Amino acid sequence: MAQRLKPLLDKVLVQKVMPMTKSAAGIFLPETAAARVNEGIVLATGPGKRTLDGSLIPVSVKEGDKVLLPEFGGITVKLEEDKTKETSYHLYRDDEILGILQDK
């Protein structure tokens, strides 16, 4: 990344997994046929949220985790390299992330 974004507090920077735009046979799929994908890869996390007494509650995900995202929510972030690549960066609060996806 040319610009490195370090989230603050309990924020999590996620790169959304892009839906397939081409079938295995090489046929381009229209946007209406492409399945909605609510998955992403955690790129960076903040340190966590502070309680009223000053103790730290760490975020529940770490860099590299594959996570399940809500259909709505999060803040779209435009970084310098977005202009050249088809990437989608979003900031979520830790409590907005629905779960961690694990391989069997």
N, C-alpha and C positions, 0 to 999 in steps of 0.2 A: 504494500500500500504506500502510495506517495504521501498521503496524509494519514496519520495514525490518530484515530479517535479513541480516547480513554474515557469511558463513561464514568459519571460521578454517582455517588450514593448507591442506590439499589437498581441502577439502570443496566441493561444488557444490550449490547450491540449484536444484531443477528443479520446474517446474509441469507435471504430467503432462497430456497431451492426453486429453481425455475421449472415450470412444467415442460414436458416434452413437446417440441414443435414439429418433430419429424418422427414418423413411424419407423419400425425396425427395417422395413422394406425401402425406406427413403422417401415416402410420401409425406408432403407437408400437411400438417393438421391445422384446421381453422381454430381460432381462439375458442369458439363455442364447443368444439369437440375435445379440446385439451382439458384434462382433469384438473380441478383446483387442488393445489398443493399447499397445505398449511404447515410446511416443515421448514426448518432453517438450521443453520450451523452457527453456534455461538462463536463470535470473533473476539469479543472482549467483554469484561464485566467490571462494574464498579466494586468498591470494597464492601458495600452493604449499607444497611440503614442503621442509624443511631436511635437508641431508645431515649426516653426522657432522662434517665439517669446517666446517659453517656456511653453505655455499653454498645458494642457493635453486633448486629445480627448479620452474618455474612450471606451473600447471595447463594441460591441453591443450585446453580449451574456453574460449569467451568468452561474455559475455552476449548473448543473442539467438540462439545456435546451437540448431538443432533436433537432438536427440540420440536415439540408440537406447539403450534402457535394458534391464537384465537383467530377467527375469521375476520374480525374487525379489531381495530386498536393499534397501538404502536404509533411511532412517529417516523415517517420516511426521512432518511438522511441522504443528502446529495454530497458525495465526496468528489474530489478532483478526478479520479479515474473513472467515475460513472460516465463521463462523456465519451469514452472510447470503448467501454465494455457494456454488455447487457447484465448488469448486476443490480441487485435491489437490497439496500441496507435499511434496517429499521431499528429503532430504539424502543425497547419494552421495559416496563417495570418488572422486577423479579416475580412479583405475585401475579402478573398477567400471563406468564408462560404456563401452559397447561400441563406439560410433562416432558420427560426425557425419553427419547426413543432409543431402544437398545436392540441389538441384533440378538437372535435367539441363541 
